[in-house]
């Protein structure tokens, strides 16, 4: 038989697969995405922004001249257009630009070494048709040449002009929170996440399916424990199945022992009851009452043992409750079932009847009447028995769910039982995945609520 893979291998392989897909998707986005465009600016727009606010251009006032190397050619062109001295203008690149590409493609600034020749501080280099070049000052260049240079798109730069009060007005292209290329990358990443998320969900469900199957089998007492999935889970499932079978055997043996003991006790009690008939009064009445209480305790133990050993069935609640109420009403009991929901549960029929009869018997013992209600909520079936008796103090409720515990108001021969009724109901609820609680009824008295998981009848 082939050995199942380890959970570490399965989960580790899943993690590696998701990481690989994520890295591959991100790499594909980086490789296939176009390069981010370079931010551009023109002298014409910059000069307009120096004169008035313009959309897409940031303006700010500086207390001193901006630092950093200036671009003399651009400073000269701006100074000529604004008719300002070149010393009142400062231009610098936003990004560091090499000296050989100050104007981008097609234009260059060049330092010309000269010993005894004094050259102007700002030059415009113009190429003629005969492959010769002409050096022009921006202020003396022709209008057509200056318009060409002013409208030329250039790498982004900051331009500053000194105001009359000594401060410098600085303008630069506005930087958006997210550039277009950044938005495209984020959209691509969102698409990759949308593609990876379903795959991760599919693999996660596939890996956890054996765990869900095991949890479902443990929730259903009659289901077979599946032994599937990773090696560690199979070993744990096998151990749980073995433990479950052992507990079932022990529970059956306990029920058999209780049944045997209770049955054996009934014979001597019957003989004792016969001998007490000859005892003088008033001792005979008290002793007979004690024997009857012992007989009632034995009957409750027998009923509990038989119910625990009974097979689990799918029960339709309302018809079964109606039958129990009708049987008790034939003896004169004032019990009624109120309108409510139709529901079904999975439980031993005998044990369920015994639990409901205990609750109704308590209502009759302390209030001479009671009502039964059924409703469904969040996958649970809630069966409530309400009475208008003296009620149970909140501090006493937990204690009364233990075996052989009785309330102070029940310590008399008229209502005193064996103290097993509520504990049998609580054990029944716990054994079948439910809950049993005691609370105050809306109209006074006690409200006993038995909550059990709902099970659908076939065809409903």
VEXTOR-787573 format. One record per residue (C-alpha): residue number from 1; residue in three letters; x, y, z negated. Coordinates in steps of 0.02 Angstrom, whole numbers. Example, Ala and Ser with C-alpha at 12.3 -4.5 7.8 and 13.67 -1.06 7.14 Angstrom:
# VEXTOR-787573
1:Ala:615:-225:-390 .
2:Ser:684:-53:-357 .
//
This chain:
# VEXTOR-787573
1:Unk:0:0:0 .
2:Unk:69:168:51 .
3:Unk:110:279:-96 .
4:Unk:11:442:-103 .
5:Unk:110:605:-88 .
6:Unk:146:704:-245 .
7:Unk:44:859:-288 .
8:Unk:207:957:-284 .
9:Unk:235:905:-103 .
10:Unk:56:949:-54 .
11:Unk:51:1118:-140 .
12:Unk:231:1160:-92 .
13:Unk:197:1114:89 .
14:Unk:43:1222:90 .
15:Unk:140:1369:19 .
16:Unk:280:1349:145 .
17:Unk:155:1336:288 .
18:Unk:65:1496:236 .
19:Unk:230:1589:209 .
20:Unk:294:1531:379 .
21:Unk:135:1587:466 .
22:Unk:141:1754:377 .
23:Unk:324:1785:423 .
24:Unk:295:1728:603 .
25:Unk:145:1843:621 .
26:Unk:238:1992:548 .
27:Unk:388:1957:661 .
28:Unk:275:1948:814 .
29:Unk:198:2116:766 .
30:Unk:369:2196:745 .
31:Unk:435:2124:909 .
32:Unk:283:2158:1016 .
33:Unk:237:2328:944 .
34:Unk:299:2477:1045 .
35:Unk:433:2586:965 .
36:Unk:367:2735:868 .
37:Unk:364:2892:975 .
38:Unk:484:3033:934 .
39:Unk:402:3189:866 .
40:Unk:417:3331:991 .
41:Unk:401:3520:985 .
42:Unk:416:3664:1108 .
43:Unk:486:3838:1088 .
44:Unk:327:3915:1158 .
45:Unk:217:3837:1025 .
46:Unk:344:3876:889 .
47:Unk:352:4060:937 .
48:Unk:161:4069:935 .
49:Unk:160:3989:762 .
50:Unk:284:4119:699 .
51:Unk:162:4254:752 .
52:Unk:-1:4175:690 .
53:Unk:-61:4011:611 .
54:Unk:-75:3869:736 .
55:Unk:-156:3696:716 .
56:Unk:-30:3558:690 .
57:Unk:105:3678:628 .
58:Unk:153:3703:446 .
59:Unk:198:3881:391 .
60:Unk:286:3928:230 .
61:Unk:384:4074:157 .
62:Unk:561:4047:91 .
63:Unk:652:4162:-28 .
64:Unk:819:4141:61 .
65:Unk:892:4090:227 .
66:Unk:871:3903:264 .
67:Unk:1029:3801:243 .
68:Unk:1103:3684:369 .
69:Unk:1183:3704:541 .
70:Unk:1086:3807:665 .
71:Unk:1051:3773:849 .
72:Unk:1119:3930:930 .
73:Unk:1039:3905:1100 .
74:Unk:864:3891:1026 .
75:Unk:897:4034:906 .
76:Unk:947:4145:1051 .
77:Unk:792:4102:1153 .
78:Unk:675:4134:1006 .
79:Unk:765:4296:961 .
80:Unk:751:4356:1142 .
81:Unk:564:4318:1148 .
82:Unk:530:4401:981 .
83:Unk:649:4545:1020 .
84:Unk:740:4516:857 .
85:Unk:926:4504:819 .
86:Unk:990:4327:826 .
87:Unk:1051:4341:646 .
88:Unk:867:4354:593 .
89:Unk:827:4183:670 .
90:Unk:874:4010:609 .
91:Unk:835:3845:696 .
92:Unk:882:3672:635 .
93:Unk:832:3496:688 .
94:Unk:714:3401:577 .
95:Unk:810:3241:616 .
96:Unk:998:3241:636 .
97:Unk:1037:3262:821 .
98:Unk:1205:3227:905 .
99:Unk:1292:3377:979 .
100:Unk:1285:3300:1154 .
101:Unk:1094:3287:1152 .
102:Unk:1038:3448:1073 .
103:Unk:913:3478:1214 .
104:Unk:872:3295:1245 .
105:Unk:897:3224:1420 .
106:Unk:965:3345:1550 .
107:Unk:1028:3485:1437 .
108:Unk:1188:3493:1336 .
109:Unk:1277:3618:1227 .
110:Unk:1465:3616:1238 .
111:Unk:1598:3701:1134 .
112:Unk:1717:3787:1255 .
113:Unk:1889:3816:1180 .
114:Unk:1961:3986:1226 .
115:Unk:2107:4079:1153 .
116:Unk:2095:4259:1211 .
117:Unk:1919:4251:1289 .
118:Unk:1774:4312:1183 .
119:Unk:1614:4218:1230 .
120:Unk:1438:4261:1174 .
121:Unk:1372:4165:1023 .
122:Unk:1225:4092:1117 .
123:Unk:1235:4025:1295 .
124:Unk:1119:3950:1423 .
125:Unk:1201:3828:1543 .
126:Unk:1118:3828:1715 .
127:Unk:1165:3706:1855 .
128:Unk:1171:3773:2032 .
129:Unk:1146:3677:2193 .
130:Unk:1330:3675:2234 .
131:Unk:1369:3578:2073 .
132:Unk:1429:3736:1988 .
133:Unk:1369:3799:1821 .
134:Unk:1324:3972:1763 .
135:Unk:1331:4032:1583 .
136:Unk:1191:4152:1540 .
137:Unk:1142:4239:1381 .
138:Unk:960:4202:1334 .
139:Unk:918:4385:1337 .
140:Unk:982:4407:1516 .
141:Unk:912:4247:1589 .
142:Unk:772:4266:1715 .
143:Unk:591:4253:1659 .
144:Unk:564:4094:1762 .
145:Unk:716:4012:1683 .
146:Unk:664:4065:1509 .
147:Unk:485:4003:1535 .
148:Unk:556:3836:1590 .
149:Unk:661:3823:1433 .
150:Unk:522:3885:1319 .
151:Unk:398:3753:1380 .
152:Unk:522:3609:1376 .
153:Unk:474:3473:1247 .
154:Unk:616:3453:1122 .
155:Unk:648:3345:969 .
156:Unk:559:3416:817 .
157:Unk:644:3566:737 .
158:Unk:614:3699:605 .
159:Unk:616:3882:655 .
160:Unk:633:4023:529 .
161:Unk:625:4213:554 .
162:Unk:671:4345:425 .
163:Unk:526:4456:374 .
164:Unk:536:4639:327 .
165:Unk:537:4601:140 .
166:Unk:690:4487:158 .
167:Unk:595:4324:148 .
168:Unk:600:4195:287 .
169:Unk:444:4131:377 .
170:Unk:476:3949:420 .
171:Unk:371:3842:538 .
172:Unk:384:3657:580 .
173:Unk:272:3522:658 .
174:Unk:151:3453:527 .
175:Unk:183:3276:471 .
176:Unk:20:3174:457 .
177:Unk:-5:3051:314 .
178:Unk:-5:2909:440 .
179:Unk:66:2929:614 .
180:Unk:-17:2841:759 .
181:Unk:112:2703:766 .
182:Unk:93:2674:579 .
183:Unk:-95:2655:599 .
184:Unk:-67:2530:739 .
185:Unk:51:2426:630 .
186:Unk:-74:2427:486 .
187:Unk:-213:2372:602 .
188:Unk:-104:2232:668 .
189:Unk:-65:2175:491 .
190:Unk:-251:2178:449 .
191:Unk:-285:2068:600 .
192:Unk:-149:1946:546 .
193:Unk:-225:1941:371 .
194:Unk:-396:1905:445 .
195:Unk:-319:1760:543 .
196:Unk:-221:1689:395 .
197:Unk:-357:1704:262 .
198:Unk:-474:1571:338 .
199:Unk:-328:1452:361 .
200:Unk:-272:1476:180 .
201:Unk:-452:1450:121 .
202:Unk:-467:1290:225 .
203:Unk:-305:1217:157 .
204:Unk:-348:1268:-22 .
205:Unk:-518:1182:-12 .
206:Unk:-438:1028:63 .
207:Unk:-309:1020:-76 .
208:Unk:-437:1046:-215 .
209:Unk:-570:929:-144 .
210:Unk:-508:778:-246 .
211:Unk:-512:883:-405 .
212:Unk:-692:937:-371 .
213:Unk:-742:758:-335 .
214:Unk:-665:701:-500 .
215:Unk:-753:841:-597 .
216:Unk:-920:796:-516 .
217:Unk:-899:612:-559 .
218:Unk:-862:655:-741 .
219:Unk:-1016:765:-748 .
220:Unk:-1125:619:-688 .
221:Unk:-1112:480:-814 .
222:Unk:-1165:344:-690 .
223:Unk:-1050:399:-548 .
224:Unk:-893:304:-501 .
225:Unk:-732:400:-538 .
226:Unk:-645:430:-369 .
227:Unk:-461:389:-359 .
228:Unk:-407:496:-213 .
229:Unk:-288:640:-181 .
230:Unk:-107:667:-239 .
231:Unk:-17:533:-337 .
232:Unk:-31:623:-504 .
233:Unk:-218:647:-482 .
234:Unk:-244:464:-437 .
235:Unk:-151:409:-592 .
236:Unk:-252:529:-700 .
237:Unk:-416:469:-619 .
238:Unk:-370:287:-652 .
239:Unk:-332:328:-834 .
240:Unk:-496:423:-852 .
241:Unk:-594:280:-774 .
242:Unk:-514:157:-895 .
243:Unk:-549:269:-1044 .
244:Unk:-727:297:-985 .
245:Unk:-759:110:-972 .
246:Unk:-683:81:-1144 .
247:Unk:-792:218:-1220 .
248:Unk:-945:143:-1136 .
249:Unk:-905:-27:-1209 .
250:Unk:-878:49:-1381 .
251:Unk:-1042:146:-1371 .
252:Unk:-1136:-11:-1320 .
253:Unk:-1054:-108:-1461 .
254:Unk:-1100:29:-1586 .
255:Unk:-1280:26:-1528 .
256:Unk:-1283:-164:-1542 .
257:Unk:-1213:-156:-1719 .
258:Unk:-1339:-23:-1771 .
259:Unk:-1479:-125:-1697 .
260:Unk:-1423:-282:-1787 .
261:Unk:-1402:-194:-1955 .
262:Unk:-1570:-105:-1942 .
263:Unk:-1656:-265:-1891 .
264:Unk:-1579:-364:-2034 .
265:Unk:-1631:-230:-2160 .
266:Unk:-1814:-239:-2111 .
267:Unk:-1834:-418:-2177 .
268:Unk:-1783:-386:-2358 .
269:Unk:-1881:-222:-2358 .
270:Unk:-2036:-315:-2306 .
271:Unk:-2012:-439:-2447 .
272:Unk:-1981:-298:-2570 .
273:Unk:-2141:-213:-2513 .
274:Unk:-2240:-371:-2549 .
275:Unk:-2167:-390:-2724 .
276:Unk:-2206:-208:-2764 .
277:Unk:-2391:-241:-2745 .
278:Unk:-2391:-325:-2915 .
279:Unk:-2301:-182:-3003 .
280:Unk:-2404:-72:-3121 .
281:Unk:-2453:105:-3078 .
282:Unk:-2388:240:-3066 .
283:Unk:-2218:159:-3033 .
284:Unk:-2289:55:-2891 .
285:Unk:-2343:206:-2788 .
286:Unk:-2174:291:-2802 .
287:Unk:-2079:132:-2757 .
288:Unk:-2191:97:-2608 .
289:Unk:-2161:275:-2545 .
290:Unk:-1972:249:-2560 .
291:Unk:-1983:85:-2464 .
292:Unk:-2085:170:-2328 .
293:Unk:-1956:308:-2310 .
294:Unk:-1819:176:-2294 .
295:Unk:-1924:88:-2164 .
296:Unk:-1944:253:-2069 .
297:Unk:-1756:279:-2071 .
298:Unk:-1728:104:-2003 .
299:Unk:-1855:134:-1866 .
300:Unk:-1767:296:-1815 .
301:Unk:-1598:208:-1809 .
302:Unk:-1671:69:-1703 .
303:Unk:-1751:193:-1585 .
304:Unk:-1589:290:-1570 .
305:Unk:-1488:132:-1533 .
306:Unk:-1611:69:-1403 .
307:Unk:-1619:238:-1319 .
308:Unk:-1429:252:-1308 .
309:Unk:-1417:81:-1226 .
310:Unk:-1557:114:-1100 .
311:Unk:-1513:146:-916 .
312:Unk:-1517:321:-844 .
313:Unk:-1666:363:-735 .
314:Unk:-1723:511:-631 .
315:Unk:-1869:582:-732 .
316:Unk:-2009:697:-673 .
317:Unk:-2028:806:-828 .
318:Unk:-2206:877:-824 .
319:Unk:-2301:712:-799 .
320:Unk:-2195:630:-935 .
321:Unk:-2225:773:-1057 .
322:Unk:-2411:771:-1018 .
323:Unk:-2417:585:-1058 .
324:Unk:-2327:611:-1225 .
325:Unk:-2444:755:-1272 .
326:Unk:-2599:654:-1226 .
327:Unk:-2541:506:-1331 .
328:Unk:-2512:616:-1483 .
329:Unk:-2676:710:-1455 .
330:Unk:-2772:546:-1465 .
331:Unk:-2723:537:-1648 .
332:Unk:-2791:711:-1680 .
333:Unk:-2629:810:-1654 .
334:Unk:-2651:991:-1598 .
335:Unk:-2518:991:-1462 .
336:Unk:-2536:1069:-1290 .
337:Unk:-2425:1093:-1138 .
338:Unk:-2426:1267:-1060 .
339:Unk:-2412:1302:-872 .
340:Unk:-2234:1310:-807 .
341:Unk:-2111:1245:-679 .
342:Unk:-2097:1071:-606 .
343:Unk:-1925:997:-641 .
344:Unk:-1829:834:-650 .
345:Unk:-1679:770:-750 .
346:Unk:-1570:614:-758 .
347:Unk:-1581:528:-928 .
348:Unk:-1641:367:-1012 .
349:Unk:-1831:376:-1018 .
350:Unk:-1844:299:-1192 .
351:Unk:-1714:416:-1267 .
352:Unk:-1797:568:-1187 .
353:Unk:-1968:519:-1254 .
354:Unk:-1893:494:-1427 .
355:Unk:-1813:668:-1424 .
356:Unk:-1975:754:-1371 .
357:Unk:-2078:656:-1497 .
358:Unk:-1959:710:-1636 .
359:Unk:-1981:893:-1590 .
360:Unk:-2170:878:-1580 .
361:Unk:-2176:783:-1745 .
362:Unk:-2080:923:-1831 .
363:Unk:-2201:1053:-1761 .
364:Unk:-2349:952:-1825 .
365:Unk:-2268:922:-1995 .
366:Unk:-2234:1106:-2032 .
367:Unk:-2367:1199:-1931 .
368:Unk:-2501:1069:-1888 .
369:Unk:-2489:1124:-1706 .
370:Unk:-2367:1164:-1568 .
371:Unk:-2345:1206:-1383 .
372:Unk:-2229:1133:-1252 .
373:Unk:-2161:1236:-1106 .
374:Unk:-2048:1192:-958 .
375:Unk:-1950:1313:-850 .
376:Unk:-1799:1309:-735 .
377:Unk:-1654:1433:-743 .
378:Unk:-1479:1429:-665 .
379:Unk:-1481:1243:-628 .
380:Unk:-1545:1198:-801 .
381:Unk:-1713:1130:-859 .
382:Unk:-1769:1212:-1022 .
383:Unk:-1898:1117:-1125 .
384:Unk:-1962:1222:-1271 .
385:Unk:-2069:1169:-1419 .
386:Unk:-2139:1316:-1519 .
387:Unk:-2238:1316:-1681 .
388:Unk:-2305:1446:-1802 .
389:Unk:-2237:1368:-1960 .
390:Unk:-2126:1445:-2094 .
391:Unk:-1975:1447:-1979 .
392:Unk:-1795:1400:-2012 .
393:Unk:-1669:1526:-2082 .
394:Unk:-1526:1563:-1962 .
395:Unk:-1397:1505:-2091 .
396:Unk:-1481:1333:-2102 .
397:Unk:-1499:1294:-1916 .
398:Unk:-1327:1223:-1882 .
399:Unk:-1332:1115:-2039 .
400:Unk:-1500:1039:-1993 .
401:Unk:-1426:971:-1830 .
402:Unk:-1315:852:-1929 .
403:Unk:-1378:676:-1973 .
404:Unk:-1475:651:-2136 .
405:Unk:-1491:839:-2167 .
406:Unk:-1660:913:-2213 .
407:Unk:-1722:1086:-2251 .
408:Unk:-1780:1137:-2424 .
409:Unk:-1961:1147:-2366 .
410:Unk:-1956:965:-2310 .
411:Unk:-1899:889:-2476 .
412:Unk:-2069:820:-2522 .
413:Unk:-2160:659:-2490 .
414:Unk:-2282:737:-2368 .
415:Unk:-2158:804:-2242 .
416:Unk:-1992:732:-2295 .
417:Unk:-1916:622:-2159 .
418:Unk:-1750:534:-2145 .
419:Unk:-1661:689:-2080 .
420:Unk:-1618:610:-1913 .
421:Unk:-1746:691:-1798 .
422:Unk:-1653:849:-1749 .
423:Unk:-1483:764:-1748 .
424:Unk:-1551:633:-1625 .
425:Unk:-1610:774:-1511 .
426:Unk:-1442:864:-1524 .
427:Unk:-1345:703:-1486 .
428:Unk:-1460:666:-1339 .
429:Unk:-1426:840:-1265 .
430:Unk:-1237:824:-1288 .
431:Unk:-1230:651:-1210 .
432:Unk:-1316:712:-1051 .
433:Unk:-1225:876:-1023 .
434:Unk:-1355:987:-1106 .
435:Unk:-1381:1092:-1261 .
436:Unk:-1505:1099:-1404 .
437:Unk:-1538:1261:-1499 .
438:Unk:-1654:1323:-1637 .
439:Unk:-1717:1503:-1641 .
440:Unk:-1863:1609:-1697 .
441:Unk:-2023:1592:-1596 .
442:Unk:-2095:1754:-1523 .
443:Unk:-2255:1734:-1624 .
444:Unk:-2167:1675:-1782 .
445:Unk:-2111:1503:-1830 .
446:Unk:-1977:1398:-1745 .
447:Unk:-1931:1383:-1561 .
448:Unk:-1834:1223:-1520 .
449:Unk:-1757:1225:-1345 .
450:Unk:-1684:1073:-1258 .
451:Unk:-1581:1121:-1105 .
452:Unk:-1527:986:-980 .
453:Unk:-1447:992:-806 .
454:Unk:-1576:987:-667 .
455:Unk:-1574:839:-547 .
456:Unk:-1676:844:-388 .
457:Unk:-1800:706:-350 .
458:Unk:-1779:628:-178 .
459:Unk:-1886:721:-52 .
460:Unk:-1909:876:-161 .
//
